[in-house]
Amino acid sequence: MATVCGSSRALFGVLTIFTLLFVIFSPYVQAQAPAPAPTSDGTSIDQGIAYTLMVVALVLTYLIHPLDASSSYGFF
């Protein structure tokens, strides 16, 4: 029983020291304001849509072009 009482006293001492340090140093911790939310004026969305449409047009051009060419031209 002596070891159980000794370990509980040590645990109580550690918790007491931790609590005292927390109480002493917590007022000095400065909280930072959260970062402002990113704002978008829509230009990046428009640019993404434009790039997507250009890629679709390029792919369609390369897929349709062989159909317009001579019959000996294969897809790949």
C-alpha positions in Angstrom: 0.0 0.0 0.0 2.9 2.4 0.6 3.8 2.4 -3.2 0.3 3.2 -4.3 0.1 6.1 -1.9 3.6 7.3 -3.0 2.7 7.2 -6.7 -0.6 9.0 -6.1 1.3 11.8 -4.2 3.8 12.1 -7.1 0.9 12.3 -9.6 -0.8 14.9 -7.4 2.4 16.9 -7.2 3.0 16.8 -11.0 -0.6 17.9 -11.6 -0.3 20.7 -9.1 2.9 22.1 -10.7 1.3 21.8 -14.2 -1.8 23.7 -13.0 0.2 26.4 -11.4 2.3 26.9 -14.5 -0.9 27.0 -16.6 -2.5 29.6 -14.4 0.7 31.7 -14.4 1.4 31.7 -18.1 -2.1 31.5 -19.7 -2.7 35.3 -19.5 0.4 35.9 -21.6 -0.8 33.8 -24.5 -2.2 36.1 -27.2 -4.9 34.6 -29.3 -4.6 35.5 -33.0 -7.6 36.5 -35.1 -8.6 34.0 -37.8 -7.5 34.7 -41.3 -10.0 36.4 -43.5 -11.9 34.3 -45.9 -10.6 34.4 -49.4 -12.6 36.5 -51.7 -13.1 35.9 -55.4 -14.4 38.3 -58.0 -15.2 35.5 -60.4 -12.2 35.9 -62.7 -10.6 32.7 -61.6 -13.8 30.8 -62.1 -14.3 32.3 -65.6 -10.7 31.5 -66.5 -11.1 27.8 -65.3 -14.3 27.5 -67.5 -12.5 29.0 -70.5 -9.6 26.6 -70.1 -12.0 23.7 -69.9 -13.9 24.8 -73.0 -10.6 25.2 -74.9 -9.5 21.7 -74.0 -12.9 20.3 -75.0 -12.6 22.1 -78.4 -9.1 20.9 -78.9 -10.1 17.3 -78.2 -13.1 17.5 -80.5 -11.1 19.1 -83.2 -8.5 16.2 -83.2 -11.3 13.6 -83.0 -13.5 15.1 -85.8 -10.6 16.1 -88.2 -9.8 12.5 -89.3 -13.5 12.1 -90.3 -13.2 15.0 -92.7 -9.9 13.8 -94.2 -9.4 11.1 -96.7 -10.7 7.6 -95.9 -7.1 6.2 -95.6 -6.4 8.4 -92.5 -6.9 6.5 -89.2 -7.6 7.8 -85.7 -4.3 6.9 -84.1 
